[in-house]
């Protein structure tokens, strides 16, 4: 099946299915000398891992990665880096009753339309289980951008249902605020607005007990990103970031900066005015506002990149729904198995990973085209 690779200079290729032996990623383009360990990968894998709280799927997976190549004495060698994560808690029997039925909201029908055959166990290749190895690759990308230019990617839950968090300064949100409540308890919904986070947990609990699911939106912020990354036409960095996020399961919308809010603005309201910047963290030119979300003409401006992704409610429901079978005969369906009542809490490390992979790719592309990295901070001329 084509379409298993993403990126140019920092390129990932994945393989695996939800109920197969495991998932693997091969990463090409990783520079040598980056310190990386299983413990490093486990930080984000644990954030993505099922069974971490009562508001996510109760499938139990250790998600312990194995390095197959590209690592020697704790450092990348510069050759292809391969990482394997085995599946351990599959329950394929949960899907035997629906092997000839099409689950609403899933890719069952479209897989049959394309191939005439499909792996019905948990969605096969289209399952979010594949994102385990993307998250592992994202850790490598995060290390690369942090070491290369001080880049940092932080994601969090912005909205669940009609509950919207108050996040006045997205670029100042820290991972600690996303992962931990002010009292030290785990922030199981990953919303850095504690008051709204508690309401979000209650809402997810309510829909879970009702046998239903609910959607929401994630916000992903990249800071420390130098001006000059991206291309002006087909490989706009905003286009690659959108593709990266849309490639994740359940994403139905992506916007950046003011996003669809621009539709009601005048040009004088939408424009970000250029101003001198003496912070020393960016080129000496910045903007007074950031409605452009850190990208102009497909190229980074040096301001924080701010993206949002709309994530649909989980399609697998224990509630009975009407559908058809492969012979187009009407029937009903109830999805068994263990599923998230809300995808957002586990979506955050997936989204961070894909954003970091795009940034790592574009930085390596810039370096190969335009020269040493110190030029990224040079005054425009």
C-alpha positions in Angstrom: 0.0 0.0 0.0 1.4 3.4 -1.0 1.4 6.4 1.3 3.3 4.9 4.2 6.1 7.6 4.3 6.1 11.2 5.3 8.7 14.0 5.0 11.7 14.6 2.7 15.0 15.1 4.6 13.6 13.9 7.9 11.5 11.0 6.6 9.4 8.5 8.5 8.0 5.2 7.1 5.6 3.2 9.2 4.2 -0.3 9.0 1.8 -2.3 11.2 -1.9 -2.9 12.1 -4.0 -2.6 15.2 -4.2 -6.3 15.9 -1.0 -7.5 14.2 2.3 -8.3 16.0 3.3 -4.7 16.3 4.1 -1.4 14.6 7.5 -0.2 13.3 8.9 3.1 12.1 12.0 3.7 10.0 13.4 7.3 10.3 15.8 8.4 7.6 17.8 11.7 7.8 18.5 11.7 11.6 21.9 13.4 12.1 24.5 11.4 14.0 25.3 12.1 17.6 21.8 12.7 19.1 21.5 11.1 22.5 18.4 9.0 22.6 17.2 6.2 24.9 14.2 4.0 25.5 13.5 6.2 28.6 13.3 9.3 26.4 10.8 7.7 24.1 8.7 6.4 27.1 7.9 9.9 28.3 5.6 10.7 25.3 4.6 7.0 24.7 3.2 7.0 28.2 1.2 10.1 27.4 -0.3 8.4 24.4 -0.6 5.0 26.1 -4.1 3.4 26.6 -5.4 2.7 30.0 -3.8 5.7 31.7 -7.0 7.0 33.2 -10.7 6.3 33.5 -11.5 8.7 30.6 -9.5 6.8 27.9 -9.7 3.3 26.5 -8.9 0.5 29.0 -6.8 -1.5 26.5 -3.6 -2.3 28.4 -0.4 -1.9 26.4 3.1 -1.3 27.8 4.2 0.3 24.6 7.9 -0.4 25.3 9.9 0.5 22.2 12.8 -1.6 20.8 15.6 0.0 18.8 16.3 -2.2 15.8 19.0 0.0 14.1 20.6 3.4 14.0 21.6 3.6 17.7 25.0 2.8 19.1 26.2 3.5 22.7 23.1 5.7 23.3 23.6 8.0 20.2 22.2 8.1 16.7 24.7 6.8 14.1 23.3 8.8 11.2 22.0 5.7 9.5 18.3 4.7 9.3 16.8 4.6 12.8 14.2 1.8 13.2 11.9 1.5 16.2 9.5 -1.4 17.0 6.6 -1.3 19.4 4.8 -4.7 19.9 1.1 -5.2 20.4 0.3 -7.2 23.6 -3.4 -6.8 24.5 -5.3 -7.4 21.3 -8.8 -8.8 21.6 -9.6 -9.7 18.0 -12.6 -11.7 19.1 -14.4 -8.4 20.0 -14.6 -7.8 16.3 -15.8 -11.2 15.0 -19.5 -10.2 15.1 -19.0 -7.2 12.8 -16.6 -8.5 10.2 -19.3 -8.3 7.5 -20.9 -5.1 8.9 -19.8 -1.5 8.2 -19.2 0.6 11.3 -20.6 4.1 11.0 -17.8 6.7 11.0 -15.0 4.1 10.2 -13.1 3.2 7.1 -14.6 -0.2 6.8 -16.7 0.6 3.6 -13.9 2.7 2.0 -11.3 -0.1 2.6 -13.6 -2.6 0.9 -14.3 -0.1 -1.9 -10.5 0.3 -2.5 -9.2 -3.2 -1.9 -12.1 -5.5 -1.9 -10.7 -7.0 1.3 -9.9 -5.6 4.7 -8.6 -6.4 8.2 -11.7 -5.9 10.2 -10.0 -6.3 13.6 -10.0 -2.8 15.1 -9.6 -1.0 11.8 -6.4 -2.7 10.7 -4.0 -0.2 9.1 -6.3 2.8 9.7 -6.3 2.3 13.5 -4.8 4.9 15.8 -2.7 2.1 17.1 -0.3 3.0 14.2 0.4 6.3 15.9 2.5 4.7 18.6 5.6 4.7 16.4 4.8 8.2 15.1 5.0 9.4 18.7 8.4 7.6 19.1 9.6 9.3 15.9 8.3 12.6 17.3 10.6 12.3 20.3 13.6 12.1 18.0 12.3 15.1 16.0 11.8 17.1 19.3 15.4 16.4 20.3 16.6 17.5 16.9 14.8 20.8 16.8 15.7 21.6 20.5 19.4 20.9 20.0 19.5 22.7 16.6 17.7 25.9 17.3 15.9 25.7 20.7 12.6 24.7 19.2 9.8 23.4 21.5 6.4 21.9 20.7 3.6 21.9 23.3 0.1 20.7 22.7 -3.0 20.8 24.9 -6.8 20.3 24.9 -8.5 23.6 24.0 -12.1 22.4 23.8 -14.3 19.4 24.6 -17.9 19.7 23.4 -19.0 23.2 24.1 -16.4 23.7 26.9 -13.7 26.0 25.7 -10.5 26.7 27.8 -9.3 30.2 28.5 -5.7 30.2 27.3 -4.6 33.9 27.1 -1.0 33.3 26.2 -0.6 30.0 24.3 3.2 30.5 23.8 3.7 30.4 27.5 1.9 27.1 28.3 4.3 24.5 29.6 4.2 20.7 29.5 4.0 20.7 33.3 0.8 22.8 33.1 -0.6 20.3 30.5 0.3 17.2 32.5 -0.3 18.3 36.1 -3.0 20.1 38.0 -2.1 22.9 40.5 -2.6 20.5 43.4 -0.1 18.0 41.9 -2.7 15.5 40.7 -2.4 14.3 37.1 -4.2 16.5 34.6 -6.0 13.5 32.9 -7.7 15.7 30.2 -4.5 17.7 29.4 -6.1 21.1 29.5 -4.0 23.8 31.1 -7.0 25.7 32.3 -7.7 23.9 35.6 -11.2 25.1 36.1 -12.3 24.1 32.6 -10.3 20.9 32.9 -12.4 19.7 35.8 -15.6 20.4 33.8 -14.2 18.5 30.8 -13.5 15.4 32.8 -17.1 15.5 34.2 -18.5 15.9 30.7 -16.4 13.0 29.3 -17.5 10.8 32.3 -21.2 11.6 31.5 -21.0 10.7 27.9 -19.0 7.5 28.7 -21.6 6.3 31.1 -24.3 7.0 28.5 -22.4 4.7 26.0 -21.5 7.7 23.8 -18.5 9.8 22.8 -17.6 13.4 22.4 -15.2 15.5 20.3 -13.2 18.6 20.7 -10.2 20.6 19.6 -6.5 20.6 20.4 -4.1 23.5 20.2 -0.4 23.0 19.3 2.1 25.7 19.8 5.7 25.7 18.5 8.1 28.2 20.0 11.7 29.1 19.4 11.1 28.5 15.7 13.4 30.7 13.5 12.2 32.8 10.6 12.9 31.3 7.2 11.7 27.6 7.3 9.4 26.5 4.5 8.8 27.0 0.8 6.7 29.6 -1.0 4.6 27.4 -3.2 3.7 23.7 -3.0 5.8 22.9 0.1 4.5 25.8 2.3 5.2 24.9 5.9 1.5 25.5 6.7 0.5 23.0 4.0 2.9 20.4 5.4 1.7 21.0 9.0 -1.9 20.7 7.8 -1.1 17.4 6.0 0.7 16.1 9.1 -2.3 16.8 11.3 -4.9 15.6 8.8 -2.9 12.3 8.5 -3.8 11.6 12.1 -7.0 9.6 12.7 -10.2 11.5 13.5 -9.0 15.0 12.5 -11.7 16.8 10.6 -10.3 20.4 10.6 -7.1 22.3 10.9 -6.5 26.0 11.2 -3.6 28.3 12.3 -3.4 31.8 13.7 -6.8 33.5 13.6 -7.9 30.7 11.2 -11.5 31.0 10.0 -11.9 34.1 12.1 -10.3 36.0 9.1 -13.5 35.6 7.2 -15.2 38.4 9.1 -12.2 40.7 9.4 -11.1 43.7 7.4 -7.6 43.7 6.1 -6.6 46.5 8.5 -7.9 44.2 11.4 -6.2 41.1 10.2 -2.7 42.4 9.3 0.0 41.9 12.0 2.1 45.1 12.0 5.9 44.7 11.9 7.9 46.1 14.9 11.5 46.1 16.1 12.3 43.1 18.3 15.2 43.4 20.8 14.5 40.2 22.8 17.6 38.5 21.3 15.5 35.4 20.7 14.5 36.1 17.2 15.7 38.3 14.2 15.4 42.0 15.2 12.0 42.3 13.4 8.8 40.9 14.9 5.1 41.6 14.8 2.9 43.3 17.3 0.3 40.6 17.1 0.3 37.0 15.8 -2.9 36.5 13.8 -0.7 35.0 11.1 0.1 32.1 13.4 3.9 32.3 12.8 3.8 31.7 9.1 3.7 34.2 6.1 3.8 33.1 2.5 4.4 29.5 3.5 7.6 30.5 5.5 8.0 30.8 9.2 8.1 34.4 10.5 9.9 33.8 13.9 6.7 34.2 15.8 5.2 31.2 17.6 3.4 28.8 15.3 -0.1 28.2 16.7 -2.3 25.5 15.2 -5.6 24.0 16.1 -7.1 20.6 15.1 -10.7 19.6 15.4 -11.1 16.0 16.4 -14.3 14.1 15.9 -16.1 12.0 18.6 -15.0 8.4 18.7 -16.9 6.4 16.1 -16.9 3.1 17.9 -19.9 3.1 20.2 -21.7 0.5 22.4 -24.9 2.1 21.4 -26.9 0.3 18.8 -26.8 2.0 15.4 -28.3 1.1 12.0 -25.9 0.2 9.1 -25.6 -2.3 6.2 -23.5 -5.4 5.6 -21.3 -6.1 2.7 -24.3 -7.3 0.7 -26.0 -3.9 1.2 -28.6 -5.5 3.5 -29.8 -3.3 6.4 -28.8 -4.4 9.9 -27.8 -3.0 13.3 -24.5 -2.8 15.0 -23.0 -2.4 18.4 -19.3 -2.0 18.6 -17.6 -4.1 21.3 -14.1 -3.7 22.6 -12.4 -0.9 24.5 -12.6 2.6 23.1 -11.9 6.2 24.1 -15.1 8.1 25.1 -13.0 11.2 24.0 -9.9 11.0 21.8 -8.4 14.4 22.8 -6.4 13.5 25.9 -4.4 10.9 24.0 -4.3 12.9 20.8 -2.0 15.6 22.2 1.3 13.6 22.0 0.3 12.5 18.5 -0.2 16.0 17.3 3.0 17.2 19.0 4.9 14.5 17.3 3.7 15.3 13.8 4.4 19.0 14.2 7.9 18.3 15.4 8.5 16.0 12.5 7.5 18.7 10.0 9.8 21.3 11.8 12.7 18.8 11.8 12.2 18.1 8.1 12.0 21.7 7.1 15.0 22.7 9.2 17.1 20.0 7.5 15.8 21.1 4.1 16.7 24.7 4.9 20.2 23.7 6.1 20.9 21.7 2.9 19.8 24.6 0.7 20.8 27.8 2.5 23.9 26.9 4.6 24.9 26.9 8.3 22.2 27.2 10.9 23.6 30.5 12.3 22.3 32.2 9.2 18.7 31.6 10.4 19.0 34.3 13.0 20.7 36.8 10.7 19.2 40.2 10.0 17.1 40.2 6.7 19.0 41.8 3.9 
